[in-house]
Amino acid sequence: MLYWALIFLVVSIIAGVFGFTGISAATAGIAKILFFIAIVVFLVFLVLALMGGALVL
């Protein structure tokens, strides 16, 4: 998912350079949403891994 966020970020930058501000803003918004979803998924898996590790001890 982080890969797709980076792809949308690159598309946004390229669109901004060429003057397509509407497309640039839309892809930047999508990249931001995907980035925050990736962070939330990472934190959920981190908490689950820490809880699973604590139960084994």
C-alpha positions in Angstrom: 0.0 0.0 0.0 2.9 2.3 0.7 4.1 1.5 -2.8 0.9 2.9 -4.3 1.1 6.0 -2.1 4.6 6.7 -3.5 3.3 6.1 -7.1 0.4 8.6 -6.6 2.9 11.1 -5.0 5.2 10.8 -8.1 2.2 11.3 -10.4 1.1 14.3 -8.4 4.5 15.9 -8.7 4.7 15.2 -12.4 1.2 16.6 -12.9 2.1 19.7 -10.9 5.2 20.3 -13.0 3.2 20.2 -16.2 0.5 22.5 -14.8 -2.3 20.1 -14.3 -3.2 21.5 -10.8 -6.6 19.6 -10.5 -5.0 16.3 -11.2 -2.1 17.1 -9.0 -4.3 18.0 -6.0 -6.4 14.8 -6.5 -3.4 12.5 -6.7 -1.8 14.2 -3.7 -4.9 13.6 -1.7 -5.0 10.0 -2.7 -1.4 9.6 -1.8 -1.9 11.2 1.6 -4.9 8.9 2.3 -3.0 5.7 1.3 0.0 6.8 3.4 -2.1 7.2 6.5 -3.9 3.9 5.9 -0.5 2.2 5.6 0.6 3.8 8.9 -2.5 2.6 10.7 -2.1 -0.9 9.3 1.5 -0.9 10.4 0.6 0.2 13.9 -2.2 -2.5 14.2 0.3 -5.2 13.2 2.9 -3.8 15.5 0.5 -3.9 18.5 -0.6 -7.4 17.5 3.0 -8.7 17.3 3.9 -7.2 20.6 0.8 -8.7 22.3 1.5 -12.1 20.7 5.1 -11.9 21.8 4.1 -11.0 25.4 1.7 -14.0 25.6 4.5 -16.5 24.7 6.6 -15.3 27.5 
